[in-house]
Amino acid sequence: MEEIYQLVWTAVANKQPMEAATRGGLDYSAPHRLGRKGGFACCVISMAAKARPGLQTSVSFTNWHCVALEKLSRVKVLEASGIQPDHSRPGSCVAEPDIDAEDQPERDPQKGH
């Protein structure tokens, strides 16, 4: 669990998407907030409509969901960066945040940060 937490933390801090196996299949998502909702959880927006039944084909409010870290496996932080904050999701998904993408400074990989 600690390794998954660290990978998701890195994705949030660097505003990078991640890939993870879930009970529903493979999910490509942009994690925005990591913390506790009972156990450890992450508020994410799914980026692949094929990843979960019922997702919209574009980024929309319906693609937001809260994921318990215990339900994730094979987590990989992907190279793409620059995920933009999205204020459409209520902050109640993760009651006690440890990190939030909106609180992280903008990074520019071309400039070495």
N, C-alpha and C positions, 0 to 999 in steps of 0.2 A: 504494500500500500504506500509506503514511503517513496518508493521510486516513481509510482504513478503520480503522487502528489507533486513531487519535484518537477516532473515533466510538464504537468498542467501549469504549475507555477511559472515555469520558463515560457510556456506559450502565452500566458496572460501578460507577463512582464515585457515580452518582446513583441506583443501583438501579432503573434504568428498563429496560423491555423494548425490543427492537429488531426491526426487520424487515430481512431480507436475502435477496437472491437467491442461491441455491446451485445446484449442478449438479443437485440433486434437485428443484428448484422453489423456491417462496417459503417462507421459514421465519420464524415469529414465535417469538422465544425470549427468555429472561431470561439474560443473560450473568453469570456469577458469578466467573470467574477468567480473567485475561488474562496471557499471558506466552509462554514458549518451550517447545516440544516439538519439537525439531529446528528448525523455523521458528516464526514467530509463530502462536499458537493461542489459542483461548478455550474454556473449559468452560461449556457452556450447558445449560439445560433448555428443551426445546421446549414451547410453550404452545398450539399448534394441532395437533390430531390429524390434520388434513388435510394438514399441511405435509410430513410424512414417512411413508412406509408403515410400518405396524407400531407406530405410537405408541399408547399408551393414551389414553383419552378424558379421564382426570384426570391431574393432576401425579403422576408416579410415577418410580421409579428408572429404568425402561426408557426414559424420555424424555430422560435425560441423554446428552450426547455431546460429543465434543471436535471442534471445527471449526478447520481450518487457515484462517487469514485470507486466504490466497491463493485460496481457493475461494469467497470472498464477493464480492458486488458489490451495488451499489444499496443500501447500508446506510443505514437511517434509525433514529434514536433516537426512540422513541415517547413521548408525553406522560405516560402512566400512570407512577406511581412507587410506591415502597414495596414492592418485591419483597423477600420475606422470605428470609433465609438458609436454606439447606437443608443439613443436615449428613449427608445420606444418600450423598453422592457422595464417593468417595475423592479426595484431593488430588493423586493421581498423574496426573490428566488433563493438567495443565500442570506440568511438572517445575520450571520456574524462573518463578514468578509475578512479574509487575510490579505487579499490583493484584488484590485479592480483595474482593468485595462484603462479606464478613463482617468485614473490617477497617475498613470505612467507617462513620462515625457515622450514626446515624439522622437522616433529614431529614424535615422537615414543611413542605411547600410552602405550607400555610396560614399558617405563621409566618415565611415568607420565607427558609427554609433547608431 
